[in-house]
Amino acid sequence: MTEADFLAALKALPLHAGALGLTDDAARLGDWVLTTDTMVEGVHFLPADPPVDIAWKLVAVNLSDLAAKGAVPEAVLLSYPLADDAWDRGFVAGLGEALAVMGVTLIGGDTVSLPSGAPRVLGLTAIGRAGSATPARGGACAGDRLYVTGTIGDAGAGLALASGARGAGDLSQEHRAFLVNAYRRPTPRSSEGIALAPLVAAMMDVSDGLLIDAARLAAASGLSVTIDLAAVPLSAAYRAYAGEDRAARLAAATAGDDYQLLFAAPASAAIPVPATAIGAFETGTGLRLTDGDVVVGVPSRLGFEHG
Amino acid sequence: MTEADFLAALKALPLHAGALGLTDDAARLGDWVLTTDTMVEGVHFLPADPPVDIAWKLVAVNLSDLAAKGAVPEAVLLSYPLADDAWDRGFVAGLGEALAVMGVTLIGGDTVSLPSGAPRVLGLTAIGRAGSATPARGGACAGDRLYVTGTIGDAGAGLALASGARGAGDLSQEHRAFLVNAYRRPTPRSSEGIALAPLVAAMMDVSDGLLIDAARLAAASGLSVTIDLAAVPLSAAYRAYAGEDRAARLAAATAGDDYQLLFAAPASAAIPVPATAIGAFETGTGLRLTDGDVVVGVPSRLGFEHG
């Protein structure tokens, strides 16, 4: 089944009121926000990625879902396949570092054995304390602006470099390290999410790609969204890696793994964290692209269809 | 790493107060009890097991951990690897049946793709509402009796029959079906756990084997436990399958996958649910076995070392 077909089938089952119709990345249970994200070797990370970084990323991608709800990270439950000593030790070190830096604790878990040679499958469930407001995906209004925190495309470039899909060319060591670090060690935007939650109309994190996630935000809100590629924020490292022409901007906007916050807010709203206005919502459906004043065709692939 | 080494390493990380030192199957967060259990194809279930039953068992084994805490099942989060249509449809059907029968709802989850040919890894996190008391593993007192609900060994026999490790011989169709069903469709003892929680000294579910789990209960309580094999409750189907001599009783008591509740209570306590007294706690350490009046050697293998 496709993810969409599977989700449609699940929606016919007994759902919790806090499941939000299974349309969101996180659920609401009393004062808590819950999310679960699984990472698979060879799909979500490279076999050669250091285990210390994989542990970090597993915590980060879950806390990114909590950040989009404005929740304060509280605890995580780990599902872990025991492997060789060196890998396990590296994973525990990275997990400890992530917990300490991100201000969250381990509350439980489960260890399993995998058949020999099977790819690692790592699961985490994260629990956060809900703030005064829990933004949904579907709250944007016509006329709202679309904003994104940070820069876009760095992790996609880092993956291409780390996997060897593309050589570093004359990229500086610093720029290469910045991009690979963005892929391996994303930072969940927890404090930004907590600050934004009370005033945004809709919010989600960018995990599958800016364009596909923006299209989902618009669809959940029953609106169309227009994104100006020229406004998409690019890092100096990304520009050094790929340039900043339209092709480079489209590549950044469809790359995924950014873990920035994407949100809708009225044009009059004062945004309390660094963020870039990249588009606007209108009545209608679908995604439109511009590059400054020029209307640009929408690519057939907007990002990862599921992750 | 072994599970014990890995747990020891995790215990040095930032732990939540509700993690109970990672010594238990479930955690406590505010009014909620949390647990996560993962099932791996070829390890926790057979590739030929029907997906409708695997979904059932995934919910059941998690709710069994909640039952041991006397928690009322509230919701589950699913981590699911998308596969072929028929398997996915069977899984959704079994999940729906389990949720409806066990009185719990789906609140969220995540779907992933696995590399071609990789064994399925299915994760569930279950959340229950804590009752007035949340029994730990470590509360038994010297002189307390050890009790178990239901019958022991049925699932182990069912696995041997389902896997073809042992033929059915002259076992009746009814007995064979009962045993295979015990393996594929365990029933979490939720109502029993809720009734028992306020009056037991310690409680856990039997997942890895009666002997190994009883030894864990005793160790967590700083006591020794003596189990009378002659008192271990066996079903009519199990007796028809394996007999009821000492070897058959030892096989039942080390087989695992029973998902019954194992608990300590004072000899004077009135037990409000059907349960069998099978032993007693004393000062000291370790596990002792008797068969009626005869002291029996403790086997080297007490159950599954991790699951």
Interface residues (C-beta under 8 A of the other chain):
Chain A: M1 T2 E3 D5 F6 L7 A9 L10 A12 L13 P14 L15 H16 G18 A19 L22 D24 A26 A27 L29 G30 D31 W32 L34 T35 T36 D37 T38 M39 V40 E41 G42 V43 H44 E74 A75 L77 L78 S79 Y80 P81 L82 A83 D85 D88 R89 V92 L95 G96 L99 A100 V104 T105 L106 I107 G108 G109 D110 T111 V112 S113 L114 P115 A118 P119 V121 G123 T125 I127 H306 G307
Chain B: M1 T2 E3 D5 F6 L7 A9 L10 A12 L13 P14 L15 H16 G18 A19 L22 D24 A26 A27 L29 G30 D31 W32 L34 T35 T36 D37 T38 M39 V40 E41 G42 V43 H44 E74 A75 L77 L78 S79 Y80 P81 L82 A83 D85 D88 R89 V92 L95 G96 L99 A100 V104 T105 L106 I107 G108 G109 D110 T111 V112 S113 L114 P115 A118 P119 V121 G123 T125 I127 H306 G307
